């Protein structure tokens, strides 16, 4: 058995998913054309701040929260008609997460290249 490295997994994911930069994500967010999803862990938000207006769903719970039968979907907290834009600290976890959500059937989905590290310089308000 040959194990794959994280670099292999991310490289494969990046070939299959849509990647956008923080400036493009900011325009989508500002124009209310996306669900902005922060998949970092709670301690990361506490240590570095959070993006005002983003929905926090930790990576470990993402597929559960975005299950078509979940309350987040049924209660209208997230809009299935808008693109889902995911971000983590630097772009690794969000790339893998987008690939997973594509496997669940999500089509309008992307992640932010460089993640949270690039967002404050692109207009997002960090609180």
N, C-alpha and C positions, 0 to 999 in steps of 0.2 A: 504494500500500500504506500502510495506517495502522498504525503500531506502537502497542502497548498499553504503558502505564506499569506499573510495579510496583504502584502503588496500584490500578489497574484489575484486575490479576491477583489481588491479595489480596482485593479487594472481591468479585470474582466467586467466588473460592474460599470466602470466609466465608459466602456465600449457599448453598453446597452441602455444607458440612461441619458436623460437630458440634464446638462449642467448649465447654470446661469451664473453671471457674476452678481455681486452685491448691488451694484447700481441698477441693473435690470430688475432685480428682486425688489428694490426700494420703489421703483416706478410702479410695479404691479401692486405692491402693498398700498402705496399712497392712493392709487386709483381704485382700490378695493376690488382687485381682480384676482386675488389669491387668498388662500388660507396659509398663513405663515406659521410653521410648526417648528418649535425649538425642541430638539430631542436630547439635549444635554441632561445630565443628572442634576438633581436639586442642589447638591453641594456646589456644582459649577455655577449655577445661577446666583447662589448666595455669595460666592467668592468673587465673581467677575461682573455681576449685574445681569439684567435681563433686557430684552428688546421690548419696548413699550408696544402693546397691541398684539404681540405674538402669543400663540397658544402653546403652553408647555405640555408635552407628552413625552415622558422619558423613553428612551430607545427601547428599554426592556418591555414596555407596555404598548408600543406603537401598534402592532398588529391587533391587539385586543381592543384598543380604543377605536381603531379604524375598521374594525369588523363591520360589515353592512348592517348587522343587527344591534350595534352598540348604541347606548343612549346619546353619545356625542353626535352620532349621525342622525338618529331619530328625533332628537330634540332641536335640531337645527343649529347646534353649536358650530358645526363645520358645514360648509356649503359644497356639496358634491359637484355643482356646476362650475366651480372655480378651480383653478390650478392649485395643487398642494405644493408648497415650496418648503422644503425641509432644510434645517441647518443644525450643525453641531459645532464643536469648537473650531475644527479645522477642515472638515469636509470628508473625513474618512468614514465615520459612522453614518453620516447622512447619505453618502453614495451607496453604502450597503443597504440602508433602510429603503431608499428609493427602489432599488432592485427588488427587494422583498415585496414592497407594495405593488410593483408592476406585476409580480407573480400572483398577487391577490386580485388583479384585474384593474387596478388604477391605471388610467391612461394619461390624465392631465397631472403630471407629477414631475418635479425637478428638485435639484438641490443646489445650494449656493457654494460655489467654488471658494475655498478658503474659510468658509463658515463664519462664526461669530467674530473671529479675529479681523475680518475685513468689513464688517457691517457698520461700525460706528463712523468710519470715514466715508461711508456712502449715504449718509443722511438719516439712518435709523437712530432713534433716540434710545439711549441706554439708561435704564433707571435702576 
